Amino acid sequence: MYDCVFPSRTARFGTALIPEGLLRLKTSAMAADYRPVDPECDCLVCKNYSRAHLHAKITKEPHAASLLTYHNIRFQMRLCQDMHKVG
């Protein structure tokens, strides 16, 4: 989980990190899902893009991997912050 390339590698494969696990945005079910990647996330990707929008981009545009990387890094930052609060 804390591999230095994990957020970007998973993003290149069209996968977002969410509290429930992995969200595979390349699957056809995402084409009609207009929710944010993670409704609890405060990153700009979750505030500005829906799952359906990213689904359409991830298969055609390399820029989508950058957006998912941004989200995945923010997810890991929030996870670490939450762990510090508990500890």
ChimeraX commands (.cxc) that place a marker at each C-alpha (Angstrom):
marker #1 position 0.00,0.00,0.00 radius 0.5
marker #1 position 2.75,2.51,0.76 radius 0.5
marker #1 position 4.86,1.77,-2.28 radius 0.5
marker #1 position 6.07,5.09,-3.71 radius 0.5
marker #1 position 4.68,4.36,-7.19 radius 0.5
marker #1 position 1.39,2.77,-6.11 radius 0.5
marker #1 position -0.82,5.88,-6.57 radius 0.5
marker #1 position 0.44,6.57,-10.08 radius 0.5
marker #1 position 0.66,2.95,-11.22 radius 0.5
marker #1 position -2.91,2.20,-10.18 radius 0.5
marker #1 position -4.06,5.44,-11.84 radius 0.5
marker #1 position -2.46,4.44,-15.15 radius 0.5
marker #1 position -4.60,1.30,-15.08 radius 0.5
marker #1 position -7.72,3.40,-14.51 radius 0.5
marker #1 position -8.12,2.59,-10.84 radius 0.5
marker #1 position -8.90,5.03,-8.03 radius 0.5
marker #1 position -8.27,4.44,-4.34 radius 0.5
marker #1 position -11.36,4.86,-2.17 radius 0.5
marker #1 position -12.15,3.89,1.44 radius 0.5
marker #1 position -14.01,0.77,0.28 radius 0.5
marker #1 position -11.01,-0.45,-1.77 radius 0.5
marker #1 position -10.26,-0.07,-5.46 radius 0.5
marker #1 position -12.60,1.65,-7.90 radius 0.5
marker #1 position -12.00,0.45,-11.45 radius 0.5
marker #1 position -13.10,3.30,-13.67 radius 0.5
marker #1 position -12.58,1.41,-16.92 radius 0.5
marker #1 position -15.51,-0.92,-16.25 radius 0.5
marker #1 position -18.68,-0.32,-18.22 radius 0.5
marker #1 position -20.69,0.23,-15.02 radius 0.5
marker #1 position -18.86,3.54,-14.54 radius 0.5
marker #1 position -20.14,4.97,-17.84 radius 0.5
marker #1 position -23.44,6.02,-16.26 radius 0.5
marker #1 position -22.24,6.76,-12.72 radius 0.5
marker #1 position -22.31,10.51,-12.18 radius 0.5
marker #1 position -21.17,10.48,-8.56 radius 0.5
marker #1 position -17.73,11.80,-7.61 radius 0.5
marker #1 position -14.95,9.24,-7.32 radius 0.5
marker #1 position -15.14,9.55,-3.52 radius 0.5
marker #1 position -17.93,11.75,-2.10 radius 0.5
marker #1 position -15.94,12.33,1.12 radius 0.5
marker #1 position -12.75,13.40,-0.68 radius 0.5
marker #1 position -11.78,17.07,-0.77 radius 0.5
marker #1 position -9.48,16.88,-3.80 radius 0.5
marker #1 position -10.14,18.90,-6.95 radius 0.5
marker #1 position -10.73,15.77,-9.01 radius 0.5
marker #1 position -13.60,14.62,-6.79 radius 0.5
marker #1 position -15.04,18.12,-6.73 radius 0.5
marker #1 position -14.93,18.61,-10.51 radius 0.5
marker #1 position -15.20,15.22,-12.25 radius 0.5
marker #1 position -17.73,12.41,-12.10 radius 0.5
marker #1 position -16.94,8.72,-12.38 radius 0.5
marker #1 position -18.62,8.72,-15.80 radius 0.5
marker #1 position -16.49,11.62,-17.01 radius 0.5
marker #1 position -13.30,9.92,-15.89 radius 0.5
marker #1 position -14.46,6.62,-17.38 radius 0.5
marker #1 position -14.80,8.32,-20.77 radius 0.5
marker #1 position -11.38,9.98,-20.44 radius 0.5
marker #1 position -9.38,7.07,-19.04 radius 0.5
marker #1 position -9.68,4.97,-22.18 radius 0.5
marker #1 position -8.69,7.81,-24.53 radius 0.5
marker #1 position -6.63,10.49,-22.81 radius 0.5
marker #1 position -3.37,10.13,-20.88 radius 0.5
marker #1 position -4.39,13.24,-18.90 radius 0.5
marker #1 position -6.96,11.13,-17.05 radius 0.5
marker #1 position -4.16,9.14,-15.40 radius 0.5
marker #1 position -2.77,12.42,-14.04 radius 0.5
marker #1 position -6.16,13.27,-12.58 radius 0.5
marker #1 position -6.45,9.88,-10.93 radius 0.5
marker #1 position -2.87,10.11,-9.63 radius 0.5
marker #1 position -3.77,13.43,-8.00 radius 0.5
marker #1 position -6.78,11.84,-6.32 radius 0.5
marker #1 position -4.86,8.71,-5.27 radius 0.5
marker #1 position -2.10,10.76,-3.64 radius 0.5
marker #1 position -4.67,12.86,-1.79 radius 0.5
marker #1 position -6.40,9.66,-0.65 radius 0.5
marker #1 position -3.13,8.35,0.81 radius 0.5
marker #1 position -2.45,11.69,2.50 radius 0.5
marker #1 position -5.89,11.62,4.15 radius 0.5
marker #1 position -5.37,8.00,5.19 radius 0.5
marker #1 position -2.07,8.89,6.89 radius 0.5
marker #1 position -3.65,11.92,8.58 radius 0.5
marker #1 position -6.44,9.72,9.91 radius 0.5
marker #1 position -3.92,7.18,11.23 radius 0.5
marker #1 position -2.05,9.95,13.08 radius 0.5
marker #1 position -5.28,11.11,14.70 radius 0.5
marker #1 position -5.98,7.60,16.02 radius 0.5
marker #1 position -2.42,6.96,17.21 radius 0.5
marker link #1:1,2 radius 0.2
marker link #1:2,3 radius 0.2
marker link #1:3,4 radius 0.2
marker link #1:4,5 radius 0.2
marker link #1:5,6 radius 0.2
marker link #1:6,7 radius 0.2
marker link #1:7,8 radius 0.2
marker link #1:8,9 radius 0.2
marker link #1:9,10 radius 0.2
marker link #1:10,11 radius 0.2
marker link #1:11,12 radius 0.2
marker link #1:12,13 radius 0.2
marker link #1:13,14 radius 0.2
marker link #1:14,15 radius 0.2
marker link #1:15,16 radius 0.2
marker link #1:16,17 radius 0.2
marker link #1:17,18 radius 0.2
marker link #1:18,19 radius 0.2
marker link #1:19,20 radius 0.2
marker link #1:20,21 radius 0.2
marker link #1:21,22 radius 0.2
marker link #1:22,23 radius 0.2
marker link #1:23,24 radius 0.2
marker link #1:24,25 radius 0.2
marker link #1:25,26 radius 0.2
marker link #1:26,27 radius 0.2
marker link #1:27,28 radius 0.2
marker link #1:28,29 radius 0.2
marker link #1:29,30 radius 0.2
marker link #1:30,31 radius 0.2
marker link #1:31,32 radius 0.2
marker link #1:32,33 radius 0.2
marker link #1:33,34 radius 0.2
marker link #1:34,35 radius 0.2
marker link #1:35,36 radius 0.2
marker link #1:36,37 radius 0.2
marker link #1:37,38 radius 0.2
marker link #1:38,39 radius 0.2
marker link #1:39,40 radius 0.2
marker link #1:40,41 radius 0.2
marker link #1:41,42 radius 0.2
marker link #1:42,43 radius 0.2
marker link #1:43,44 radius 0.2
marker link #1:44,45 radius 0.2
marker link #1:45,46 radius 0.2
marker link #1:46,47 radius 0.2
marker link #1:47,48 radius 0.2
marker link #1:48,49 radius 0.2
marker link #1:49,50 radius 0.2
marker link #1:50,51 radius 0.2
marker link #1:51,52 radius 0.2
marker link #1:52,53 radius 0.2
marker link #1:53,54 radius 0.2
marker link #1:54,55 radius 0.2
marker link #1:55,56 radius 0.2
marker link #1:56,57 radius 0.2
marker link #1:57,58 radius 0.2
marker link #1:58,59 radius 0.2
marker link #1:59,60 radius 0.2
marker link #1:60,61 radius 0.2
marker link #1:61,62 radius 0.2
marker link #1:62,63 radius 0.2
marker link #1:63,64 radius 0.2
marker link #1:64,65 radius 0.2
marker link #1:65,66 radius 0.2
marker link #1:66,67 radius 0.2
marker link #1:67,68 radius 0.2
marker link #1:68,69 radius 0.2
marker link #1:69,70 radius 0.2
marker link #1:70,71 radius 0.2
marker link #1:71,72 radius 0.2
marker link #1:72,73 radius 0.2
marker link #1:73,74 radius 0.2
marker link #1:74,75 radius 0.2
marker link #1:75,76 radius 0.2
marker link #1:76,77 radius 0.2
marker link #1:77,78 radius 0.2
marker link #1:78,79 radius 0.2
marker link #1:79,80 radius 0.2
marker link #1:80,81 radius 0.2
marker link #1:81,82 radius 0.2
marker link #1:82,83 radius 0.2
marker link #1:83,84 radius 0.2
marker link #1:84,85 radius 0.2
marker link #1:85,86 radius 0.2
marker link #1:86,87 radius 0.2
view
